[in-house]
Amino acid sequence: MLKKHVERRREPYNEFVAWMRKNNVSQAEVAGLLGKSASAFNQNINGTGGDLTVGEVVTICTEYGISADDFFWPSKFQKRNTGVENAAD
């Protein structure tokens, strides 16, 4: 079977998708939690649709006891040096 090239708007939430698989959490389950269709949620997590809202991330993290830092915020934003820490020096 040939894989179709998918145009992504942004990076997918790969770590969360892997966590879902490992913990047997379906996309339909999370979509229901968020009050949206499984198709819309699939587009959110795979980067082909819009980002999840902050409220949606909070709902997911609260329901499953996970950290947004581990699954939703890009590491490039967590680790970048803005220079703010050194402003007082």
MODELLER restraints for C-alpha pairs under 7 A, 6 or more apart:
rsr = mdl.restraints
at = mdl.atoms
rsr.add(forms.Gaussian(group=physical.xy_distance, feature=features.Distance(at['CA:7:A'], at['CA:48:A']), mean=6.63, stdev=0.5))
rsr.add(forms.Gaussian(group=physical.xy_distance, feature=features.Distance(at['CA:8:A'], at['CA:47:A']), mean=5.23, stdev=0.5))
rsr.add(forms.Gaussian(group=physical.xy_distance, feature=features.Distance(at['CA:8:A'], at['CA:48:A']), mean=4.58, stdev=0.5))
rsr.add(forms.Gaussian(group=physical.xy_distance, feature=features.Distance(at['CA:9:A'], at['CA:47:A']), mean=5.73, stdev=0.5))
rsr.add(forms.Gaussian(group=physical.xy_distance, feature=features.Distance(at['CA:9:A'], at['CA:48:A']), mean=5.49, stdev=0.5))
rsr.add(forms.Gaussian(group=physical.xy_distance, feature=features.Distance(at['CA:9:A'], at['CA:49:A']), mean=6.76, stdev=0.5))
rsr.add(forms.Gaussian(group=physical.xy_distance, feature=features.Distance(at['CA:10:A'], at['CA:47:A']), mean=5.07, stdev=0.5))
rsr.add(forms.Gaussian(group=physical.xy_distance, feature=features.Distance(at['CA:11:A'], at['CA:47:A']), mean=5.43, stdev=0.5))
rsr.add(forms.Gaussian(group=physical.xy_distance, feature=features.Distance(at['CA:12:A'], at['CA:45:A']), mean=5.51, stdev=0.5))
rsr.add(forms.Gaussian(group=physical.xy_distance, feature=features.Distance(at['CA:12:A'], at['CA:46:A']), mean=4.43, stdev=0.5))
rsr.add(forms.Gaussian(group=physical.xy_distance, feature=features.Distance(at['CA:12:A'], at['CA:47:A']), mean=4.30, stdev=0.5))
rsr.add(forms.Gaussian(group=physical.xy_distance, feature=features.Distance(at['CA:13:A'], at['CA:45:A']), mean=5.22, stdev=0.5))
rsr.add(forms.Gaussian(group=physical.xy_distance, feature=features.Distance(at['CA:13:A'], at['CA:46:A']), mean=6.40, stdev=0.5))
rsr.add(forms.Gaussian(group=physical.xy_distance, feature=features.Distance(at['CA:13:A'], at['CA:71:A']), mean=6.85, stdev=0.5))
rsr.add(forms.Gaussian(group=physical.xy_distance, feature=features.Distance(at['CA:13:A'], at['CA:72:A']), mean=6.33, stdev=0.5))
rsr.add(forms.Gaussian(group=physical.xy_distance, feature=features.Distance(at['CA:15:A'], at['CA:71:A']), mean=5.46, stdev=0.5))
rsr.add(forms.Gaussian(group=physical.xy_distance, feature=features.Distance(at['CA:16:A'], at['CA:71:A']), mean=5.16, stdev=0.5))
rsr.add(forms.Gaussian(group=physical.xy_distance, feature=features.Distance(at['CA:20:A'], at['CA:26:A']), mean=6.70, stdev=0.5))
rsr.add(forms.Gaussian(group=physical.xy_distance, feature=features.Distance(at['CA:27:A'], at['CA:38:A']), mean=5.98, stdev=0.5))
rsr.add(forms.Gaussian(group=physical.xy_distance, feature=features.Distance(at['CA:27:A'], at['CA:41:A']), mean=6.95, stdev=0.5))
rsr.add(forms.Gaussian(group=physical.xy_distance, feature=features.Distance(at['CA:27:A'], at['CA:42:A']), mean=6.81, stdev=0.5))
rsr.add(forms.Gaussian(group=physical.xy_distance, feature=features.Distance(at['CA:28:A'], at['CA:38:A']), mean=4.87, stdev=0.5))
rsr.add(forms.Gaussian(group=physical.xy_distance, feature=features.Distance(at['CA:31:A'], at['CA:37:A']), mean=5.74, stdev=0.5))
rsr.add(forms.Gaussian(group=physical.xy_distance, feature=features.Distance(at['CA:31:A'], at['CA:38:A']), mean=5.22, stdev=0.5))
rsr.add(forms.Gaussian(group=physical.xy_distance, feature=features.Distance(at['CA:31:A'], at['CA:41:A']), mean=5.61, stdev=0.5))
rsr.add(forms.Gaussian(group=physical.xy_distance, feature=features.Distance(at['CA:34:A'], at['CA:56:A']), mean=6.46, stdev=0.5))
rsr.add(forms.Gaussian(group=physical.xy_distance, feature=features.Distance(at['CA:43:A'], at['CA:49:A']), mean=4.51, stdev=0.5))
rsr.add(forms.Gaussian(group=physical.xy_distance, feature=features.Distance(at['CA:44:A'], at['CA:50:A']), mean=5.49, stdev=0.5))
rsr.add(forms.Gaussian(group=physical.xy_distance, feature=features.Distance(at['CA:44:A'], at['CA:51:A']), mean=5.53, stdev=0.5))
rsr.add(forms.Gaussian(group=physical.xy_distance, feature=features.Distance(at['CA:44:A'], at['CA:52:A']), mean=6.08, stdev=0.5))
rsr.add(forms.Gaussian(group=physical.xy_distance, feature=features.Distance(at['CA:57:A'], at['CA:68:A']), mean=6.83, stdev=0.5))
rsr.add(forms.Gaussian(group=physical.xy_distance, feature=features.Distance(at['CA:61:A'], at['CA:67:A']), mean=5.93, stdev=0.5))
rsr.add(forms.Gaussian(group=physical.xy_distance, feature=features.Distance(at['CA:61:A'], at['CA:68:A']), mean=6.40, stdev=0.5))
